[in-house]
């Protein structure tokens, strides 16, 4: 996808064993700007989806990537559905932790269905804006 890597899919067991320094975890009702200093120093920011019907973490991801300029790992936790992975990737998430009952192979098939997009997103410009120089 325009030279960028895809969202990394993690099983719950891999998430718990994936330790890095400076992790900031935000509830989905937290204002990212209130944590801008902590986010700037973080290696990973975790945004929580308490239910699949609550999409506030999508807006948080956009703000953290675009407005705060965060370049580290932006991880989705909580009730992460396979159907939401494409939108998570397009709003700036770089990794997502699947529930224990979700097969990672199903998640990968969902990502493989959409190899590219005409529209731009948080990470990539639209193809018509790219120029060969």
C-alpha positions in Angstrom: 0.0 0.0 0.0 2.0 2.9 -1.3 5.2 1.7 0.3 3.7 1.6 3.9 3.5 -1.5 6.1 0.1 -2.8 7.1 -1.4 -2.8 10.5 0.2 -5.5 12.7 -2.3 -8.0 14.0 -1.6 -9.4 17.5 -3.2 -12.2 19.5 -4.0 -11.3 23.1 -1.1 -13.5 24.3 1.4 -11.6 22.1 0.2 -8.2 23.4 0.7 -9.1 27.0 4.3 -10.3 26.3 5.1 -7.3 24.1 6.8 -5.0 26.6 8.3 -1.6 25.6 9.2 1.4 27.7 7.0 4.5 27.8 3.5 3.2 27.0 0.6 5.6 27.3 -2.8 4.0 27.6 -5.9 6.2 27.0 -9.5 5.5 27.7 -11.7 6.3 24.8 -13.2 9.4 26.5 -9.7 10.9 27.2 -8.6 14.1 25.4 -5.4 13.3 23.6 -4.3 16.9 23.8 -4.3 16.7 27.6 -1.7 14.0 27.4 0.4 15.5 24.6 3.6 15.7 26.6 3.3 12.0 27.7 2.4 11.0 24.1 5.5 12.9 22.7 7.7 10.8 25.0 5.9 7.5 24.4 7.1 4.5 22.3 3.5 3.2 22.2 0.1 4.7 22.7 -2.8 2.2 23.4 -6.3 3.3 22.6 -9.2 1.2 24.1 -12.4 0.1 22.3 -14.8 -0.8 25.1 -17.4 -2.1 22.6 -17.6 -2.3 18.8 -20.3 0.3 18.8 -18.1 3.0 20.4 -15.7 4.5 17.8 -14.2 7.4 19.7 -10.8 5.8 19.6 -10.8 6.3 15.8 -11.0 10.0 16.4 -8.3 9.8 19.0 -6.0 7.9 16.6 -6.5 10.6 13.9 -5.7 13.4 16.4 -2.7 11.6 17.8 -1.2 10.9 14.3 -2.1 14.1 12.5 -2.3 16.8 15.1 0.2 15.5 17.7 2.6 14.0 15.0 3.1 10.7 16.9 5.2 8.3 14.9 5.4 5.3 17.3 3.2 2.3 17.7 -0.5 3.3 18.0 -2.3 0.2 19.3 -6.0 -0.7 19.4 -7.1 -2.8 22.4 -10.4 -3.9 23.8 -13.2 -5.2 21.6 -11.4 -5.2 18.2 -13.3 -6.7 15.4 -11.9 -8.0 12.1 -14.4 -5.8 10.2 -12.8 -2.7 11.8 -9.2 -3.4 11.0 -9.2 -1.5 7.7 -10.7 1.6 9.3 -8.2 1.3 12.1 -5.3 1.2 9.7 -6.7 4.2 7.7 -7.1 6.3 10.9 -3.5 5.7 12.0 -3.4 2.5 14.1 -0.2 0.5 13.5 -1.2 -2.5 15.5 -4.4 -4.1 16.9 -4.9 -6.7 19.6 -7.6 -9.3 18.7 -9.9 -10.9 21.1 -9.1 -14.5 22.1 -12.0 -15.8 20.1 -10.8 -14.1 16.8 -8.7 -16.1 14.4 -5.7 -14.0 13.2 -6.0 -15.8 9.8 -9.5 -14.3 9.4 -8.1 -10.9 10.2 -5.3 -11.2 7.7 -7.8 -12.3 5.0 -9.8 -9.1 5.7 -6.7 -7.0 5.2 -5.7 -8.8 2.0 -9.1 -8.1 0.5 -8.2 -4.4 0.3 -4.7 -3.9 -1.0 -5.0 -0.2 -1.9 -7.4 2.7 -1.8 -8.1 5.6 -4.2 -8.7 8.0 -1.3 -6.0 9.2 1.0 -6.0 8.5 4.7 -4.1 9.5 7.8 -0.9 7.7 6.7 -1.0 7.9 2.9 -1.8 10.6 0.4 -4.3 9.9 -2.4 -2.6 8.3 -5.4 -3.4 11.3 -7.6 -1.3 13.5 -5.3 1.8 11.4 -5.6 4.4 12.6 -8.1 7.4 10.8 -9.5 10.4 13.0 -8.9 
